[in-house]
């Protein structure tokens, strides 16, 4: 879609920062050491069961608007 990510059920505020992870065949995925640390911590949290459901995340994002 021309470099755009479209969500049917949520509208982001203009200029919002989002992270999109996509896996393509033979495409490199490079991040800075700082971002790698953040991702590894998030993976650790998920492995420990420290997660939030989609509804909870969306509710938090709506409260921040």
LOTIMI-384955 format. One record per residue: x, y, z of N, C-alpha, C, O in turn; residue in three letters. Coordinates in steps of 0.2 Angstrom, whole numbers, plus 5000, padded with zeros to 4 digits. Example, Ala and Ser with C-alpha at 12.3 -4.5 7.8 and 13.67 -1.06 7.14 Angstrom:
2
+------+------+------+------+------+------+------+------+------+------+------+------+---------+
:  n.u :  n.v :  n.w : ca.u : ca.v : ca.w :  c.u :  c.v :  c.w :  o.u :  o.v :  o.w : residuo :
+------+------+------+------+------+------+------+------+------+------+------+------+---------+
: 5066 : 4972 : 5039 : 5062 : 4978 : 5039 : 5066 : 4984 : 5039 : 5071 : 4983 : 5042 :     Ala :
: 5064 : 4989 : 5035 : 5068 : 4995 : 5036 : 5064 : 5000 : 5039 : 5067 : 5006 : 5040 :     Ser :
+------+------+------+------+------+------+------+------+------+------+------+------+---------+
This chain:
65
+------+------+------+------+------+------+------+------+------+------+------+------+---------+
:  n.u :  n.v :  n.w : ca.u : ca.v : ca.w :  c.u :  c.v :  c.w :  o.u :  o.v :  o.w : residuo :
+------+------+------+------+------+------+------+------+------+------+------+------+---------+
: 5004 : 4994 : 5000 : 5000 : 5000 : 5000 : 5004 : 5006 : 5000 : 5003 : 5011 : 5004 :     Unk :
: 5009 : 5007 : 4996 : 5013 : 5013 : 4995 : 5017 : 5015 : 5001 : 5018 : 5020 : 5003 :     Unk :
: 5019 : 5010 : 5005 : 5023 : 5011 : 5011 : 5019 : 5013 : 5017 : 5022 : 5015 : 5022 :     Unk :
: 5013 : 5012 : 5017 : 5009 : 5013 : 5023 : 5006 : 5007 : 5026 : 5005 : 5002 : 5023 :     Unk :
: 5005 : 5007 : 5033 : 5002 : 5002 : 5037 : 4995 : 5004 : 5038 : 4994 : 5010 : 5041 :     Unk :
: 4990 : 5000 : 5037 : 4983 : 5002 : 5038 : 4980 : 4998 : 5043 : 4980 : 4992 : 5042 :     Unk :
: 4977 : 5000 : 5048 : 4973 : 4997 : 5053 : 4966 : 4998 : 5052 : 4964 : 5004 : 5051 :     Unk :
: 4962 : 4993 : 5052 : 4955 : 4994 : 5051 : 4951 : 4997 : 5057 : 4946 : 5000 : 5056 :     Unk :
: 4954 : 4995 : 5063 : 4950 : 4996 : 5069 : 4953 : 5001 : 5074 : 4951 : 5002 : 5079 :     Unk :
: 4958 : 5005 : 5071 : 4962 : 5009 : 5076 : 4965 : 5015 : 5071 : 4968 : 5013 : 5066 :     Unk :
: 4964 : 5021 : 5073 : 4967 : 5027 : 5070 : 4972 : 5030 : 5074 : 4971 : 5032 : 5080 :     Unk :
: 4978 : 5030 : 5071 : 4984 : 5033 : 5075 : 4984 : 5041 : 5074 : 4982 : 5043 : 5068 :     Unk :
: 4986 : 5045 : 5079 : 4986 : 5052 : 5078 : 4992 : 5053 : 5073 : 4997 : 5050 : 5073 :     Unk :
: 4991 : 5058 : 5069 : 4996 : 5061 : 5064 : 5003 : 5062 : 5068 : 5003 : 5065 : 5072 :     Unk :
: 5008 : 5058 : 5065 : 5014 : 5059 : 5068 : 5016 : 5054 : 5073 : 5022 : 5054 : 5076 :     Unk :
: 5011 : 5050 : 5075 : 5013 : 5045 : 5080 : 5018 : 5040 : 5078 : 5019 : 5039 : 5072 :     Unk :
: 5022 : 5038 : 5083 : 5028 : 5033 : 5081 : 5025 : 5026 : 5083 : 5023 : 5025 : 5088 :     Unk :
: 5026 : 5022 : 5078 : 5024 : 5015 : 5079 : 5030 : 5010 : 5077 : 5034 : 5013 : 5073 :     Unk :
: 5030 : 5004 : 5079 : 5035 : 4999 : 5077 : 5032 : 4994 : 5073 : 5027 : 4991 : 5076 :     Unk :
: 5034 : 4992 : 5067 : 5031 : 4987 : 5063 : 5037 : 4982 : 5062 : 5042 : 4983 : 5060 :     Unk :
: 5035 : 4976 : 5064 : 5040 : 4970 : 5063 : 5037 : 4966 : 5058 : 5031 : 4963 : 5059 :     Unk :
: 5041 : 4965 : 5053 : 5038 : 4960 : 5047 : 5044 : 4956 : 5045 : 5050 : 4958 : 5045 :     Unk :
: 5042 : 4950 : 5043 : 5047 : 4945 : 5041 : 5047 : 4944 : 5034 : 5041 : 4942 : 5032 :     Unk :
: 5052 : 4945 : 5030 : 5052 : 4944 : 5023 : 5057 : 4939 : 5021 : 5062 : 4939 : 5025 :     Unk :
: 5057 : 4936 : 5016 : 5062 : 4931 : 5014 : 5068 : 4934 : 5012 : 5069 : 4939 : 5008 :     Unk :
: 5073 : 4932 : 5016 : 5080 : 4934 : 5015 : 5081 : 4942 : 5016 : 5086 : 4945 : 5013 :     Unk :
: 5077 : 4945 : 5019 : 5078 : 4952 : 5021 : 5081 : 4953 : 5027 : 5079 : 4950 : 5032 :     Unk :
: 5086 : 4957 : 5027 : 5090 : 4958 : 5034 : 5085 : 4963 : 5038 : 5081 : 4967 : 5036 :     Unk :
: 5086 : 4961 : 5045 : 5083 : 4965 : 5050 : 5088 : 4968 : 5055 : 5091 : 4964 : 5058 :     Unk :
: 5090 : 4974 : 5054 : 5095 : 4978 : 5058 : 5092 : 4983 : 5063 : 5088 : 4987 : 5061 :     Unk :
: 5095 : 4983 : 5069 : 5093 : 4988 : 5074 : 5099 : 4990 : 5077 : 5104 : 4987 : 5077 :     Unk :
: 5099 : 4996 : 5081 : 5104 : 4998 : 5084 : 5105 : 4994 : 5091 : 5101 : 4990 : 5093 :     Unk :
: 5111 : 4994 : 5094 : 5112 : 4991 : 5100 : 5107 : 4993 : 5105 : 5105 : 4988 : 5109 :     Unk :
: 5105 : 4999 : 5106 : 5100 : 5001 : 5111 : 5093 : 4998 : 5109 : 5090 : 4996 : 5114 :     Unk :
: 5091 : 4998 : 5103 : 5085 : 4995 : 5101 : 5085 : 4987 : 5102 : 5080 : 4984 : 5104 :     Unk :
: 5091 : 4984 : 5101 : 5091 : 4977 : 5102 : 5090 : 4976 : 5110 : 5087 : 4971 : 5111 :     Unk :
: 5093 : 4980 : 5114 : 5092 : 4979 : 5121 : 5085 : 4980 : 5123 : 5082 : 4976 : 5127 :     Unk :
: 5081 : 4985 : 5120 : 5074 : 4986 : 5122 : 5070 : 4979 : 5119 : 5066 : 4977 : 5123 :     Unk :
: 5072 : 4977 : 5113 : 5068 : 4971 : 5111 : 5069 : 4965 : 5115 : 5065 : 4961 : 5117 :     Unk :
: 5076 : 4964 : 5117 : 5077 : 4958 : 5121 : 5074 : 4959 : 5128 : 5071 : 4953 : 5131 :     Unk :
: 5073 : 4964 : 5131 : 5070 : 4965 : 5137 : 5062 : 4964 : 5136 : 5059 : 4961 : 5141 :     Unk :
: 5059 : 4966 : 5131 : 5052 : 4965 : 5129 : 5051 : 4957 : 5128 : 5046 : 4955 : 5131 :     Unk :
: 5056 : 4954 : 5125 : 5055 : 4947 : 5124 : 5055 : 4943 : 5131 : 5052 : 4939 : 5132 :     Unk :
: 5060 : 4946 : 5135 : 5061 : 4943 : 5142 : 5054 : 4944 : 5146 : 5052 : 4939 : 5149 :     Unk :
: 5051 : 4950 : 5146 : 5045 : 4951 : 5149 : 5039 : 4946 : 5147 : 5036 : 4944 : 5151 :     Unk :
: 5039 : 4945 : 5140 : 5034 : 4941 : 5137 : 5035 : 4934 : 5140 : 5030 : 4930 : 5141 :     Unk :
: 5041 : 4932 : 5140 : 5043 : 4925 : 5142 : 5041 : 4924 : 5149 : 5040 : 4918 : 5151 :     Unk :
: 5042 : 4929 : 5153 : 5040 : 4929 : 5160 : 5032 : 4930 : 5161 : 5030 : 4929 : 5167 :     Unk :
: 5029 : 4930 : 5156 : 5021 : 4931 : 5157 : 5019 : 4938 : 5158 : 5013 : 4940 : 5160 :     Unk :
: 5024 : 4943 : 5158 : 5022 : 4950 : 5159 : 5020 : 4953 : 5153 : 5023 : 4957 : 5150 :     Unk :
: 5014 : 4952 : 5151 : 5011 : 4954 : 5145 : 5004 : 4958 : 5146 : 5001 : 4957 : 5152 :     Unk :
: 5002 : 4962 : 5142 : 4995 : 4965 : 5142 : 4991 : 4963 : 5136 : 4994 : 4962 : 5130 :     Unk :
: 4985 : 4962 : 5137 : 4981 : 4960 : 5131 : 4980 : 4966 : 5126 : 4981 : 4972 : 5128 :     Unk :
: 4978 : 4964 : 5120 : 4977 : 4970 : 5115 : 4972 : 4975 : 5117 : 4973 : 4981 : 5116 :     Unk :
: 4966 : 4973 : 5121 : 4961 : 4978 : 5123 : 4964 : 4982 : 5128 : 4963 : 4988 : 5128 :     Unk :
: 4969 : 4980 : 5132 : 4972 : 4984 : 5137 : 4976 : 4989 : 5134 : 4977 : 4995 : 5136 :     Unk :
: 4980 : 4987 : 5129 : 4985 : 4991 : 5126 : 4981 : 4997 : 5122 : 4983 : 5003 : 5123 :     Unk :
: 4976 : 4995 : 5119 : 4972 : 5000 : 5115 : 4969 : 5005 : 5120 : 4968 : 5011 : 5118 :     Unk :
: 4966 : 5002 : 5125 : 4963 : 5007 : 5130 : 4968 : 5012 : 5133 : 4967 : 5018 : 5133 :     Unk :
: 4974 : 5010 : 5134 : 4980 : 5014 : 5137 : 4982 : 5019 : 5131 : 4983 : 5025 : 5133 :     Unk :
: 4982 : 5017 : 5125 : 4984 : 5022 : 5120 : 4978 : 5027 : 5119 : 4979 : 5033 : 5118 :     Unk :
: 4972 : 5025 : 5120 : 4966 : 5030 : 5119 : 4966 : 5035 : 5125 : 4965 : 5041 : 5124 :     Unk :
: 4968 : 5033 : 5131 : 4969 : 5037 : 5137 : 4974 : 5042 : 5135 : 4974 : 5048 : 5138 :     Unk :
: 4980 : 5041 : 5132 : 4985 : 5045 : 5131 : 4984 : 5050 : 5125 : 4987 : 5055 : 5125 :     Unk :
: 4978 : 5050 : 5122 : 4977 : 5054 : 5116 : 4974 : 5061 : 5119 : 4972 : 5065 : 5115 :     Unk :
+------+------+------+------+------+------+------+------+------+------+------+------+---------+
